Amino acid sequence: MHQQLILEKISGILEATDDAYDVKLTKLIDGAKRIFVSGAGRSKLVGNFFAMRLVHGGYDVSVVGEIVTPSIKQGDLLVIISGSGETEQLIAFAKSAKKVGASILLISAKSDSTIGDLADAVFQIGRSELYGKVVGMPMGTVFELSTLVFLEAVISHIIHDKGIAEEVMRSRHANLE
């Protein structure tokens, strides 16, 4: 019962998400010198998943907050995943990126927010009215799972569009595990 509820909710959110985002995000990624991915809490975990897949796809990617993350510069892209677009730490990251001339993409449940105002582009996952209380999916679960599936679909688009073989992706996978 709950599995079906979750699948139906995520499907509804993704059906209400702009179909052109995969192509738009691919262009943003391809146009960037380097990609930086950020989020907080569970959204950061979704970002980590996305960053790993981008590395598998051959992109130069860093996760914000890791000890080895380099400084962001002009020509780079900062992808921020934030359901509210109001997380203080992420607002600070957006301001720092903007100050040096990096591009900023916000992936959010809301089209209007503080980070959205700083961003060059905002991709709204679903529509705001679809995010009301959902029994069994508390505290942002709907956004996080929908965004995870959305970003995995973007990776699928990239793999298909660029003809990246799974063997090539596997060769880029961590081997110090």
N, C-alpha and C positions, 0 to 999 in steps of 0.2 A: 504494500500500500504506500509506504513512505517513499520507496524508490520511484514509483510511478509519479507521485506528487512532485518530487524533485525534478525528474526528467521533463515533466510537463511545464513546470515553472521556467526552467532553463530554456526550453524550446520556445516558450512565449516571449521571453526576454530577447533571445537571439533573432526571432522573427521580426521583432520591433527595432532591430539594429540595422543601420544603413548598410546595404549590401556592397557599397563601393568602398567601405573601409579597408578591406584587405588589399585592394589595389593602391589606395592612398597611402596606407602604412608601408607597403613595399617600396613605393617611391620615396617616402621620407627616409626609410632605412638605407636604400641604395644611394640617396643623395648625401648621406652623412659620412664624414670621415670616420667617426667612431660613434658607437651607441652606448649610452649610459641608461641603466634601468633602475628605477627606484619605486619604493612603496613602503608602507608601514604595516606591521602586523601580518595578517594573513594575505593582504594585498602584496606585501613584499615577497611572500612565498610564491605567489602567482608570478610575480616579476622574475624571481629566480628561475622558475621553470621556463619562462619565455627567453631569458638571457641564455640559458643552456642550449635551448633549441637554436637560437641565432648563431651561437658559436658552432654548433653542428653544421649549420648552413654556410659557414665560412666567414662570418662577420666578425669585426673587432668590437667586442662587447665587454663592458665592465658593469658590475653591480655596485651601486652607490652604497658606501658604508663599509665596504670590505677594506682591509688594511692595505691591499695592493692596488686599490683603485687610483688611477692617475687623475690629474687635474683636468677638468673639462675646459674646452677651448672653443673659439669660434669655428664653425663648420661641423661641430659635433651635434648630436641629437640626444636630449634627455627625455626619456619616456617615463612619465610619472603615472602610477596606477593608484587611484584614490577614489573610493566610492563617493565621499563627500566633497572632495576638492578643497577641504579646509584644514587638513592636518598641518599643524604648525611647522614641524620639522620639514615637511615636503614643500611648504610655502617658502621656507628659507632656501631650500635647494633650488627651487625655481628662480628665486631672486638672484642667487649666485650665478646660475647658468645664464640668465638674461643679461647680467652685468658684463659677462665676457663675450656675449654675442652668440651663444649656442642656441639652437632651436629647441623648443619645448613642445612636447605632445602630452596632453592630459587624457588618460582613459578613465572615465568616470561614470557614475550613475546619474550625475547632474550636469546639465549643460552650462549652468551659471554658477561660478564659484570664484574664490580668490585666486586659486591656481589657474583656473580657466581664463581669468582676466590677464594673467601673466603669460599664458601659453600662446604659441603660434597656431596651434590646432587643438580642438577638443573632440574626442570621439566619445559620444554618449552611448553606453551599452544599454539598450532598451529605452524605455520611456519612464520618467520619474513616477508616474502614477502606477506603474506595474510593480513597484518596490514596497508596497504596503506590507504590513505584518503577514508573515506566512508561517503557519504552525509547522514546527519541525525544522525551520530554516531561519534561526535567529541571528541577529547581530551582523548583518552584512553577508551572510552565506550566499544569498541569491546573486549579489553582485560578483563576489569572488569566483564562484563556480561558473557563472556565465562568462566572465572575463577570461577565465582559464580556457574554456572551450573556444571562445572567440579567438584568442591568441594562438591556440593550437591550430585552428582553421587557417589563420594567417600564415603560419609555418607551412601548412599543407599547400597553400597557394604558392608560396615562395618555392618550395621544392618542385612543384609541378611546373611553374612558370620558368624556372631556371634549369629544369632537368637535372636536379641534384640527385644522384643515385644514393640509395641507402648505404651502400658500401663506403661511399665517400664520407657520408655523415658519421658512420661508425668509426672511420679512421680518425675523426676529430674528437671522438668521445674520450673522456678521461680514462687513462690506463693506469693510474696510481690509486686504485681503489682497494 
